């Protein structure tokens, strides 16, 4: 019994001791700090119960996100960052009760949603705080300067939500933070902080700085900086060119410990400094600026460089062979510059490079010169190679099939030729292959069927031909996008083929899909995810299967498809192109989700009201509607207010009648309006002055009457194409039209305009310079517009080259007065037709200034005077009609003029070639060498004039005396004729003596 009691006493003693030990080891936070945290929590909204462990009954040191000192229990750290996504964080206000946490060293409230709240000024009252992170928490307003009181701070992250209004008008408050090592103020508006550079370079401990998209406008050109600690400098996406052009200040390249430098997208201009102390750089990004120098040599001395991005600038010169020094290089991007020369072959010896992008430059030579002997380590490491649009030529080396890790290969838009190497089928890691817009010939290699990782294949716009079979796709289980338009390939697969892939995009324009008259392939129905299908110009016929209408982007134009189109209601279609087929019946009704619809050049009949005025839809989102070239009848309905998104409208070449309705003025976004080739009448409605985005108006071949409204010139200032030919418009051409300084084509021909041509035509500055090629876009999807132009006596339709065309046609009117001299300032004008009017006066003397002029027609007017000699410098002129005027004198001599048909000059009082009428003083000299004619023309005329002077002076002596004297006295001849006597003398005597 004693033993038992003794054991019980010992066990009790041990239990009590253990309890005391455990109790003494548990640290409790002070009551005041616990209550402060509860008050802080209660002022917040916590919809996702992130802080559910916070309650008054437990020790706050055990709460989520709270870290206490192990000995005192004081709260040292609060880790309250949101890790669940933007809508799952804490909300509300930050309670000042946190000030009771006097030992707080670490505060992280990042990625929460304190929307509309300002950062409280008391945040600067934590004397021991070393780490403060308020990034991505949707604060607004000004950053409190009291943060400058946090003298122990080594990390400050105030990164804002983009453009939500967090700002700082000065950074002077940072100067006292001598221990600050990391500063991030990305997306904070610092446009008013002009001295930011001085402040930053004065911080003695700063290692890493992030000022991305801070609206910085100025960067001080400091003479000297003493910052030896700065290693990471990220100042991207600012606007240093907002007030003036700024180049990168030299002090940045004096930071000799710099490892990472990002100055991308800052609108810097000028040259990159040729001197740098930043030889330790590992990462440099100067992309998307306006540098126009060459690549500085010091780049090639930074042997630690791993990442280089100089893309989207205007850098010139070459890539140096010294690129071989960059043995640590992982990424090199110089895309979209003006680099030239050959790509250095040393680049294929870089053993660590994974991403190489040299695209959109002006390199020279064959691809084998640079990539014909690639090192094994280069073939092993490279994962991304982009050589798009680099002017490379030649045959693609077989070694391109030896890459071991290549995932992306883009060789598009070059002049590569020959067959596509079979070896490319060995690229087992390849995910994207771009071979488009080259000159490859032969067929598609069957080895492509082995590319089991391939997701995207672009081989459009080459010269491939031959047969493509199921074997070409055998293992392409991951293929998602296949672009192969513009080749001459034939697809020969089984009618029951079940492809291994599931495409989202298939474009095979101009392929043959089988025998003539074949229909849309049945196997396409297995492609359940397809959203972009282009089978245009493939010779298919028949009707469209019902499943096809589920495709979002459907292009079946230029085929022989027929039948009726069902109403496109309740479908997901966004872009439908069915032009140039044999569809008939009435137009379909469309859904509000449709963006573009092309039903042109078919046989649709009936009216358009049921489509345009469907009461089931209040508004449509259509931006392109092309119904031209059908058999539509009736009047234009007056419900255009339902089409506010419309940018391109074509109802041309139908049988529409009536007037243009006033509601057309509701199309405020309209850029191209085409109503040509109908039977429309009445005046151009005043409501159209609201269509201020119009670039093109084409109303030719109608019965429109009234005048040319003055508001066309004062309101429609973006007009580039104004085509009103073959109507019944009358009145004068107002000078307000001269406000259209973007005008390229002006066609008012075949109307009843009278009065003078406006003298201000020199304001058509869109015709004053040589134009560059571009495409006119209507919405994000490229839709090619076109204009039918009467040019060189014929009609031409310009589409893809429309941006290059300049034309003025005022023919077949009743215009009078002189030809304006201001026309000669239009040096970019290619065609001018003023024929069949009542113009008088002379041809402007400086017509030779119109250096791009190819066609000029002034026929059937009353123009008088001589043909200006400046015609001889119109080197592009190949069509000229000056017939049936009152012109007189000699036709100037030039290769262009004398090569024209004589009919260009008939009906005048002209003489000289190409007319058979000789001018006074001309002689038939069949034996004179043609080259000598042009060489001695001016000299002969002066000799003949001199002869007649002598003749008049010696008329009393008689012509025989003069001739005798010239024959017998050689010294007289030498006095009268200064050169080339041997060639001229015998013929002169024969003709006149």
ZAMARGU-4260 file (C-alpha; in steps of 0.2 Angstrom, whole numbers, plus 5000, padded with zeros to 4 digits):
<rodrens>
0) 5000/5000/5000 | 5014/5012/5004 | 5023/5008/4988 | 5007/5011/4979 | 5004/5028/4987
5) 5023/5032/4984 | 5020/5029/4965 | 5005/5039/4965 | 5014/5054/4973 | 5028/5053/4961
10) 5017/5052/4946 | 5007/5068/4952 | 5023/5077/4955 | 5029/5073/4937 | 5012/5078/4930
15) 5013/5095/4939 | 5031/5098/4934 | 5027/5094/4915 | 5012/5106/4916 | 5022/5120/4923
20) 5036/5116/4910 | 5023/5117/4895 | 5015/5132/4902 | 5031/5141/4904 | 5036/5137/4886
25) 5020/5144/4879 | 5022/5162/4874 | 5007/5173/4875 | 5005/5190/4866 | 5002/5205/4877
30) 4983/5208/4880 | 4984/5226/4873 | 4992/5219/4857 | 4979/5205/4855 | 4965/5218/4858
35) 4972/5229/4845 | 4973/5215/4832 | 4954/5211/4836 | 4950/5229/4833 | 4960/5229/4817
40) 4951/5213/4811 | 4934/5220/4816 | 4936/5235/4805 | 4939/5224/4790 | 4928/5214/4778
45) 4934/5196/4777 | 4921/5188/4765 | 4932/5173/4763 | 4936/5170/4781 | 4955/5172/4778
50) 4957/5177/4796 | 4944/5164/4804 | 4957/5159/4817 | 4957/5177/4825 | 4946/5177/4840
55) 4948/5183/4858 | 4949/5166/4866 | 4965/5160/4859 | 4983/5166/4860 | 4985/5179/4846
60) 5003/5172/4843 | 4994/5156/4836 | 4983/5166/4824 | 4986/5165/4805 | 4998/5177/4799
65) 5004/5183/4816 | 5022/5180/4821 | 5028/5184/4839 | 5044/5186/4848 | 5049/5169/4855
70) 5053/5176/4872 | 5043/5192/4875 | 5027/5187/4865 | 5027/5204/4856 | 5020/5204/4839
75) 5034/5206/4827 | 5027/5202/4810 | 5010/5202/4801 | 5009/5192/4785 | 4991/5196/4779
80) 4994/5196/4760 | 4981/5188/4749 | 4986/5173/4740 | 4969/5168/4733 | 4966/5180/4719
85) 4960/5198/4717 | 4942/5196/4723 | 4946/5185/4738 | 4956/5197/4749 | 4953/5209/4764
90) 4943/5224/4762 | 4939/5240/4772 | 4949/5252/4782 | 4966/5249/4791 | 4962/5253/4809
95) 4974/5264/4819 | 4974/5251/4833 | 4989/5243/4824 | 4999/5257/4832 | 4999/5248/4848
100) 5010/5235/4840 | 5026/5245/4845 | 5038/5231/4841 | 5031/5227/4823 | 5045/5224/4811
105) 5036/5216/4796 | 5019/5222/4789 | 5013/5214/4773 | 4995/5218/4767 | 4998/5215/4749
110) 4986/5210/4735 | 4971/5214/4746 | 4957/5226/4740 | 4956/5242/4750 | 4948/5250/4735
115) 4946/5269/4736 | 4955/5270/4753 | 4971/5280/4755 | 4986/5274/4764 | 4984/5280/4782
120) 4997/5293/4787 | 5000/5283/4804 | 5008/5270/4794 | 5024/5280/4796 | 5023/5278/4815
125) 5030/5261/4818 | 5048/5265/4824 | 5055/5247/4822 | 5047/5243/4805 | 5059/5235/4793
130) 5048/5228/4780 | 5032/5236/4772 | 5022/5229/4758 | 5006/5237/4752 | 5007/5232/4734
135) 4993/5228/4723 | 4980/5233/4736 | 4970/5246/4726 | 4975/5261/4737 | 4972/5278/4730
140) 4977/5296/4733 | 4994/5302/4738 | 5007/5292/4747 | 5009/5299/4765 | 5026/5307/4767
145) 5026/5300/4785 | 5033/5284/4778 | 5050/5294/4777 | 5050/5292/4797 | 5052/5273/4795
150) 5071/5274/4798 | 5074/5256/4799 | 5065/5251/4783 | 5075/5240/4771 | 5060/5235/4760
155) 5046/5246/4754 | 5034/5239/4741 | 5020/5252/4736 | 5017/5244/4719 | 4999/5251/4714
160) 4985/5244/4703 | 4988/5251/4686 | 4981/5268/4684 | 4970/5268/4699 | 4976/5285/4706
165) 4990/5281/4718 | 5003/5296/4717 | 5017/5305/4725 | 5021/5323/4720 | 5038/5322/4728
170) 5051/5309/4734 | 5060/5320/4746 | 5054/5310/4760 | 5064/5295/4755 | 5081/5303/4758
175) 5081/5299/4776 | 5079/5280/4773 | 5097/5276/4773 | 5095/5257/4776 | 5082/5255/4761
180) 5088/5241/4750 | 5072/5237/4740 | 5060/5250/4733 | 5045/5246/4722 | 5033/5260/4716
185) 5027/5252/4700 | 5011/5261/4693 | 5012/5275/4705 | 5010/5292/4696 | 5027/5301/4699
190) 5024/5314/4685 | 5027/5328/4697 | 5042/5320/4705 | 5055/5329/4694 | 5070/5326/4706
195) 5067/5307/4707 | 5084/5303/4700 | 5093/5314/4712 | 5084/5306/4727 | 5086/5288/4721
200) 5105/5290/4718 | 5107/5297/4735 | 5101/5282/4745 | 5116/5274/4751 | 5110/5256/4753
205) 5098/5254/4738 | 5100/5238/4729 | 5084/5236/4719 | 5073/5249/4711 | 5056/5247/4702
210) 5048/5262/4693 | 5038/5254/4680 | 5024/5264/4671 | 5026/5279/4684 | 5022/5292/4671
215) 5039/5299/4673 | 5043/5313/4661 | 5060/5319/4666 | 5076/5311/4670 | 5090/5322/4676
220) 5107/5321/4667 | 5117/5320/4682 | 5136/5323/4680 | 5141/5311/4694 | 5133/5298/4705
225) 5141/5289/4720 | 5129/5275/4720 | 5139/5259/4722 | 5125/5247/4729 | 5112/5248/4715
230) 5111/5232/4706 | 5093/5231/4699 | 5086/5246/4690 | 5069/5244/4682 | 5062/5260/4674
235) 5051/5253/4660 | 5035/5260/4652 | 5036/5278/4656 | 5034/5293/4644 | 5050/5303/4644
240) 5046/5310/4627 | 5030/5318/4633 | 5038/5336/4634 | 5054/5334/4625 | 5065/5321/4617
245) 5076/5313/4630 | 5091/5301/4628 | 5097/5289/4641 | 5108/5299/4653 | 5126/5293/4654
250) 5125/5291/4673 | 5115/5275/4672 | 5130/5267/4663 | 5142/5273/4677 | 5133/5261/4689
255) 5147/5249/4689 | 5139/5236/4700 | 5123/5235/4689 | 5117/5218/4685 | 5099/5221/4679
260) 5094/5236/4668 | 5076/5238/4661 | 5073/5254/4651 | 5061/5247/4639 | 5046/5257/4631
265) 5052/5274/4637 | 5052/5284/4621 | 5070/5287/4623 | 5078/5294/4607 | 5096/5296/4600
270) 5110/5285/4602 | 5115/5272/4616 | 5130/5278/4625 | 5147/5272/4618 | 5155/5271/4635
275) 5149/5261/4650 | 5156/5255/4667 | 5142/5243/4669 | 5152/5228/4663 | 5144/5216/4676
280) 5127/5217/4667 | 5118/5201/4666 | 5101/5207/4660 | 5098/5223/4649 | 5082/5228/4640
285) 5082/5244/4630 | 5067/5238/4618 | 5053/5249/4611 | 5062/5266/4611 | 5069/5277/4597
290) 5087/5273/4597 | 5095/5275/4580 | 5114/5272/4583 | 5123/5256/4581 | 5125/5243/4594
295) 5139/5249/4605 | 5155/5239/4606 | 5154/5238/4625 | 5139/5226/4624 | 5151/5213/4617
300) 5163/5215/4632 | 5149/5211/4645 | 5154/5193/4647 | 5141/5189/4660 | 5126/5195/4649
305) 5112/5182/4649 | 5098/5192/4642 | 5098/5206/4629 | 5083/5214/4621 | 5086/5229/4609
310) 5070/5226/4599 | 5058/5239/4592 | 5071/5253/4589 | 5079/5260/4574 | 5097/5253/4577
315) 5108/5252/4562 | 5124/5244/4557 | 5129/5226/4559 | 5129/5213/4573 | 5148/5211/4577
320) 5157/5195/4576 | 5162/5199/4594 | 5145/5192/4599 | 5155/5176/4601 | 5161/5184/4618
325) 5144/5182/4625 | 5146/5164/4631 | 5133/5166/4645 | 5120/5173/4633 | 5103/5165/4635
330) 5091/5177/4626 | 5095/5189/4611 | 5081/5199/4604 | 5085/5213/4591 | 5069/5212/4581
335) 5061/5227/4572 | 5077/5237/4569 | 5087/5242/4553 | 5102/5231/4556 | 5110/5225/4540
340) 5125/5215/4534 | 5127/5196/4536 | 5121/5188/4552 | 5138/5183/4560 | 5141/5164/4559
345) 5149/5165/4577 | 5131/5167/4583 | 5129/5148/4581 | 5143/5144/4593 | 5134/5151/4608
350) 5131/5136/4619 | 5119/5143/4631 | 5107/5152/4620 | 5089/5147/4621 | 5080/5161/4613
355) 5086/5170/4597 | 5076/5183/4588 | 5083/5193/4574 | 5067/5196/4564 | 5062/5212/4555
360) 5079/5218/4550 | 5088/5220/4533 | 5101/5206/4534 | 5109/5200/4518 | 5115/5184/4511
365) 5110/5166/4511 | 5104/5157/4526 | 5117/5144/4524 | 5131/5158/4526 | 5126/5160/4544
370) 5117/5144/4549 | 5125/5131/4538 | 5137/5125/4551 | 5129/5125/4568 | 5138/5119/4583
375) 5132/5104/4593 | 5130/5114/4609 | 5119/5127/4599 | 5109/5113/4592 | 5107/5106/4609
380) 5102/5122/4618 | 5091/5133/4606 | 5072/5132/4610 | 5066/5148/4600 | 5073/5154/4584
385) 5064/5168/4575 | 5071/5175/4558 | 5055/5182/4551 | 5057/5195/4538 | 5076/5196/4538
390) 5079/5196/4519 | 5087/5179/4519 | 5088/5169/4503 | 5094/5152/4498 | 5090/5134/4502
395) 5086/5129/4520 | 5100/5118/4526 | 5096/5100/4531 | 5105/5104/4548 | 5089/5113/4553
400) 5082/5096/4557 | 5096/5093/4570 | 5089/5104/4584 | 5086/5094/4600 | 5076/5106/4610
405) 5068/5118/4597 | 5050/5122/4601 | 5048/5138/4590 | 5054/5141/4572 | 5049/5156/4562
410) 5057/5158/4545 | 5043/5167/4537 | 5043/5182/4525 | 5060/5179/4517 | 5066/5173/4500
415) 5070/5155/4505 | 5068/5143/4490 | 5070/5125/4485 | 5062/5111/4494 | 5057/5110/4512
420) 5070/5098/4520 | 5063/5081/4525 | 5075/5082/4540 | 5062/5095/4548 | 5052/5080/4553
425) 5065/5075/4566 | 5061/5091/4577 | 5051/5081/4590 | 5050/5095/4602 | 5043/5108/4589
430) 5027/5116/4594 | 5026/5130/4581 | 5033/5131/4563 | 5032/5146/4552 | 5038/5145/4534
435) 5025/5157/4526 | 5028/5170/4513 | 5044/5162/4505 | 5048/5154/4488 | 5048/5136/4494
440) 5044/5123/4480 | 5040/5105/4479 | 5028/5097/4490 | 5025/5096/4508 | 5037/5083/4516
445) 5028/5068/4522 | 5040/5068/4537 | 5029/5082/4544 | 5018/5069/4550 | 5031/5064/4563
450) 5030/5081/4572 | 5020/5074/4587 | 5022/5090/4597 | 5017/5102/4583 | 5003/5114/4587
455) 5004/5128/4574 | 5009/5126/4556 | 5010/5141/4544 | 5016/5137/4527 | 5005/5149/4517
460) 5010/5160/4502 | 5023/5148/4495 | 5024/5139/4478 | 5021/5122/4485 | 5012/5109/4474
465) 5008/5091/4474 | 4997/5079/4484 | 4995/5079/4503 | 4988/5063/4510 | 4984/5056/4527
470) 5002/5052/4530 | 5006/5070/4531 | 4996/5071/4547 | 4998/5054/4555 | 5005/5059/4572
475) 5000/5077/4573 | 4988/5074/4587 | 4991/5091/4595 | 4989/5101/4579 | 4978/5116/4583
480) 4981/5129/4568 | 4985/5125/4550 | 4988/5139/4538 | 4992/5134/4520 | 4983/5146/4509
485) 4991/5152/4492 | 4999/5136/4487 | 4994/5123/4473 | 4992/5108/4484 | 4979/5094/4482
490) 4971/5086/4497 | 4969/5067/4494 | 4961/5058/4509 | 4948/5045/4512 | 4930/5051/4512
495) 4929/5043/4529 | 4945/5050/4536 | 4946/5053/4555 | 4960/5065/4558 | 4971/5063/4573
500) 4970/5081/4577 | 4956/5093/4583 | 4959/5110/4574 | 4953/5127/4579 | 4959/5135/4563
505) 4960/5128/4545 | 4965/5139/4531 | 4968/5131/4514 | 4963/5144/4501 | 4967/5139/4483
510) 4969/5120/4487 | 4961/5107/4477 | 4949/5096/4488 | 4946/5083/4475 | 4936/5081/4459
515) 4928/5096/4451 | 4911/5099/4459 | 4917/5091/4476 | 4907/5097/4491 | 4913/5103/4509
520) 4923/5088/4515 | 4914/5076/4527 | 4929/5074/4539 | 4928/5092/4543 | 4913/5089/4554
525) 4924/5079/4566 | 4933/5095/4570 | 4922/5100/4585 | 4933/5114/4590 | 4935/5123/4574
530) 4931/5142/4575 | 4941/5148/4559 | 4938/5139/4543 | 4944/5146/4526 | 4940/5135/4510
535) 4939/5150/4498 | 4944/5146/4480 | 4944/5128/4482 | 4932/5123/4469 | 4919/5116/4481
540) 4900/5117/4476 | 4883/5112/4482 | 4875/5118/4498 | 4882/5122/4515 | 4879/5108/4528
545) 4870/5114/4544 | 4885/5111/4556 | 4896/5124/4546 | 4885/5138/4553 | 4893/5135/4570
550) 4910/5141/4564 | 4914/5158/4571 | 4925/5164/4556 | 4919/5156/4540 | 4927/5160/4523
555) 4920/5151/4508 | 4921/5164/4495 | 4925/5162/4477 | 4918/5145/4475 | 4902/5137/4466
560) 4892/5135/4482 | 4873/5138/4479 | 4856/5137/4488 | 4848/5148/4500 | 4856/5155/4516
565) 4846/5151/4532 | 4843/5165/4545 | 4858/5167/4555 | 4849/5169/4572 | 4855/5163/4588
570) 4872/5157/4582 | 4889/5162/4587 | 4895/5167/4570 | 4906/5183/4571 | 4914/5184/4553
575) 4905/5176/4537 | 4913/5178/4520 | 4902/5170/4506 | 4906/5182/4492 | 4907/5177/4474
580) 4897/5161/4474 | 4880/5156/4467 | 4868/5159/4482 | 4851/5165/4478 | 4834/5169/4487
585) 4832/5182/4500 | 4845/5189/4512 | 4846/5180/4529 | 4842/5189/4545 | 4857/5190/4556
590) 4861/5189/4575 | 4867/5203/4585 | 4884/5195/4588 | 4889/5195/4570 | 4904/5207/4566
595) 4906/5205/4548 | 4895/5199/4533 | 4900/5197/4515 | 4887/5191/4503 | 4893/5201/4488
600) 4893/5195/4470 | 4879/5182/4472 | 4862/5181/4465 | 4852/5187/4481 | 4836/5195/4476
605) 4822/5205/4485 | 4823/5219/4497 | 4834/5223/4512 | 4822/5229/4524 | 4819/5212/4533
610) 4838/5211/4536 | 4841/5229/4541 | 4826/5233/4551 | 4822/5217/4560 | 4812/5222/4575
615) 4819/5207/4585 | 4835/5217/4587 | 4837/5234/4594 | 4855/5236/4588 | 4867/5226/4578
620) 4886/5225/4581 | 4890/5222/4563 | 4905/5233/4557 | 4906/5226/4539 | 4891/5223/4528
625) 4895/5219/4510 | 4879/5215/4499 | 4886/5222/4483 | 4884/5214/4466 | 4867/5205/4469
630) 4850/5208/4462 | 4843/5217/4477 | 4828/5229/4473 | 4818/5242/4482 | 4822/5258/4492
635) 4835/5260/4505 | 4826/5258/4522 | 4826/5272/4535 | 4832/5262/4550 | 4851/5264/4550
640) 4850/5270/4568 | 4850/5251/4572 | 4868/5249/4565 | 4879/5260/4576 | 4895/5250/4574
645) 4895/5249/4555 | 4911/5254/4547 | 4910/5247/4530 | 4894/5247/4520 | 4892/5241/4502
650) 4876/5240/4492 | 4884/5244/4476 | 4879/5236/4459 | 4861/5231/4463 | 4845/5239/4458
655) 4841/5250/4473 | 4830/5265/4470 | 4823/5280/4479 | 4833/5292/4489 | 4847/5290/4502
660) 4838/5290/4519 | 4841/5303/4532 | 4845/5290/4545 | 4861/5286/4536 | 4868/5300/4547
665) 4867/5289/4562 | 4882/5279/4556 | 4894/5289/4566 | 4907/5276/4565 | 4906/5273/4546
670) 4922/5274/4536 | 4917/5267/4519 | 4900/5270/4511 | 4897/5262/4494 | 4881/5264/4485
675) 4887/5264/4467 | 4879/5256/4452 | 4861/5258/4458 | 4846/5269/4453 | 4846/5281/4468
680) 4840/5298/4465 | 4838/5314/4475 | 4851/5325/4484 | 4865/5319/4495 | 4857/5320/4513
685) 4862/5334/4525 | 4862/5321/4539 | 4878/5313/4532 | 4888/5328/4539 | 4888/5318/4555
690) 4898/5304/4547 | 4914/5312/4551 | 4924/5296/4551 | 4921/5293/4532 | 4936/5289/4522
695) 4927/5284/4507 | 4911/5289/4498 | 4907/5280/4482 | 4890/5285/4474 | 4895/5284/4455
700) 4883/5278/4442 | 4867/5283/4450 | 4854/5297/4447 | 4859/5309/4461 | 4855/5327/4458
705) 4857/5344/4467 | 4874/5351/4471 | 4890/5345/4480 | 4887/5350/4498 | 4899/5362/4506
710) 4899/5352/4522 | 4908/5338/4513 | 4924/5348/4513 | 4921/5356/4531 | 4915/5341/4540
715) 4921/5325/4532 | 4939/5329/4534 | 4946/5311/4534 | 4939/5308/4516 | 4952/5300/4505
720) 4941/5294/4491 | 4926/5304/4485 | 4918/5296/4470 | 4903/5304/4463 | 4905/5301/4444
725) 4890/5298/4432 | 4876/5306/4441 | 4866/5322/4438 | 4875/5333/4451 | 4876/5352/4446
730) 4881/5369/4452 | 4899/5375/4455 | 4912/5365/4464 | 4914/5375/4480 | 4932/5379/4487
735) 4927/5371/4503 | 4932/5355/4495 | 4950/5360/4497 | 4949/5357/4515 | 4950/5338/4511
740) 4969/5337/4513 | 4969/5318/4514 | 4960/5316/4497 | 4968/5303/4485 | 4954/5301/4473
745) 4942/5314/4467 | 4930/5308/4454 | 4916/5321/4449 | 4916/5316/4431 | 4900/5314/4420
750) 4889/5327/4430 | 4883/5344/4426 | 4895/5355/4436 | 4899/5372/4430 | 4910/5387/4434
755) 4929/5386/4437 | 4940/5373/4445 | 4944/5379/4463 | 4961/5388/4463 | 4965/5380/4480
760) 4967/5363/4474 | 4985/5364/4480 | 4978/5360/4497 | 4976/5342/4492 | 4992/5337/4501
765) 4987/5319/4500 | 4992/5320/4482 | 5007/5331/4484 | 5020/5317/4489 | 5023/5300/4484
770) 5012/5288/4494 | 5017/5272/4503 | 5009/5256/4503 | 4996/5252/4517 | 4980/5243/4519
775) 4964/5252/4524 | 4956/5242/4539 | 4939/5241/4545 | 4939/5233/4562 | 4953/5221/4568
780) 4950/5209/4554 | 4958/5216/4538 | 4944/5219/4525 | 4951/5225/4508 | 4942/5240/4501
785) 4943/5244/4482 | 4938/5258/4470 | 4934/5258/4452 | 4945/5271/4443 | 4944/5278/4425
790) 4962/5279/4422 | 4972/5280/4405 | 4956/5278/4395 | 4950/5262/4404 | 4942/5257/4420
795) 4953/5249/4433 | 4948/5242/4450 | 4961/5245/4464 | 4961/5235/4480 | 4977/5229/4488
800) 4986/5244/4480 | 4973/5257/4484 | 4984/5267/4496 | 4996/5271/4481 | 4982/5277/4469
805) 4980/5296/4467 | 4967/5302/4454 | 4957/5318/4449 | 4944/5316/4436 | 4933/5331/4432
810) 4929/5326/4414 | 4912/5327/4406 | 4906/5342/4415 | 4903/5361/4410 | 4918/5368/4419
815) 4926/5384/4412 | 4940/5395/4415 | 4959/5391/4416 | 4967/5376/4422 | 4973/5380/4440
820) 4992/5383/4442 | 4990/5375/4459 | 4988/5358/4451 | 5006/5357/4447 | 5010/5357/4466
825) 5002/5339/4467 | 5018/5330/4464 | 5011/5314/4469 | 4996/5314/4457 | 4996/5299/4445
830) 4981/5303/4434 | 4972/5319/4429 | 4957/5320/4418 | 4949/5337/4414 | 4943/5332/4397
835) 4926/5336/4389 | 4924/5353/4398 | 4925/5371/4392 | 4942/5375/4399 | 4952/5389/4391
840) 4969/5397/4394 | 4985/5388/4393 | 4993/5372/4401 | 5002/5378/4416 | 5021/5380/4412
845) 5026/5370/4428 | 5016/5355/4424 | 5033/5346/4424 | 5033/5347/4443 | 5020/5333/4443
850) 5033/5320/4443 | 5022/5305/4447 | 5010/5309/4433 | 5006/5294/4422 | 4990/5299/4414
855) 4984/5316/4408 | 4968/5320/4398 | 4964/5338/4393 | 4955/5333/4377 | 4940/5342/4370
860) 4942/5358/4378 | 4947/5376/4372 | 4965/5376/4379 | 4977/5387/4369 | 4995/5391/4368
865) 5010/5380/4367 | 5013/5363/4375 | 5025/5368/4389 | 5043/5362/4387 | 5042/5355/4405
870) 5032/5340/4398 | 5049/5333/4393 | 5053/5329/4412 | 5037/5319/4415 | 5047/5302/4414
875) 5032/5292/4420 | 5019/5299/4408 | 5012/5285/4397 | 4995/5291/4393 | 4992/5308/4386
880) 4977/5316/4376 | 4978/5334/4371 | 4967/5332/4356 | 4954/5344/4350 | 4960/5360/4358
885) 4967/5376/4352 | 4985/5372/4355 | 4999/5377/4343 | 5017/5376/4340 | 5030/5363/4341
890) 5027/5347/4351 | 5042/5346/4363 | 5054/5332/4360 | 5056/5318/4373 | 5055/5299/4373
895) 5038/5299/4381 | 5030/5312/4370 | 5037/5305/4353 | 5032/5287/4358 | 5014/5292/4360
900) 5001/5289/4346 | 4998/5304/4335 | 4979/5304/4340 | 4985/5312/4357 | 4988/5328/4348
905) 4975/5329/4333 | 4963/5343/4332 | 4975/5357/4336 | 4988/5368/4327 | 5002/5357/4332
910) 5017/5351/4322 | 5032/5339/4325 | 5033/5321/4329 | 5023/5311/4332 | 5012/5321/4320
915) 5016/5320/4302 | 5015/5339/4301 | 5033/5347/4300 | 5035/5363/4309 | 5041/5378/4299
920) 5060/5377/4297 | 5060/5358/4298 | 5069/5348/4285 | 5069/5330/4279 | 5086/5324/4284
925) 5084/5305/4282 | 5102/5301/4283 | 5106/5310/4299 | 5110/5299/4314 | 5095/5298/4326
930) 5107/5301/4341 | 5114/5316/4333 | 5097/5324/4331 | 5094/5326/4349 | 5112/5331/4353
935) 5113/5345/4340 | 5095/5351/4340 | 5098/5367/4349 | 5114/5370/4340 | 5106/5368/4323
940) 5092/5380/4327 | 5104/5394/4332 | 5114/5391/4316 | 5098/5393/4305 | 5093/5409/4315
945) 5111/5416/4311 | 5110/5411/4293 | 5094/5421/4291 | 5102/5436/4300 | 5116/5435/4286
950) 5103/5433/4273 | 5093/5448/4278 | 5109/5459/4279 | 5115/5453/4262 | 5098/5452/4253
955) 5103/5464/4240 | 5117/5454/4235 | 5106/5439/4233 | 5106/5421/4240 | 5118/5415/4227
960) 5132/5426/4233 | 5129/5420/4251 | 5130/5402/4246 | 5146/5405/4236 | 5154/5414/4250
965) 5151/5400/4262 | 5157/5387/4250 | 5173/5396/4245 | 5179/5404/4262 | 5181/5391/4275
970) 5186/5405/4288 | 5168/5412/4286 | 5161/5395/4290 | 5172/5393/4305 | 5166/5410/4311
975) 5148/5406/4309 | 5147/5388/4315 | 5156/5383/4331 | 5157/5364/4331 | 5153/5348/4322
980) 5156/5356/4305 | 5160/5340/4296 | 5144/5332/4301 | 5133/5348/4296 | 5142/5356/4281
985) 5137/5345/4267 | 5119/5343/4271 | 5117/5362/4274 | 5124/5366/4257 | 5113/5353/4248
990) 5097/5360/4256 | 5099/5378/4254 | 5112/5381/4241
</rodrens>
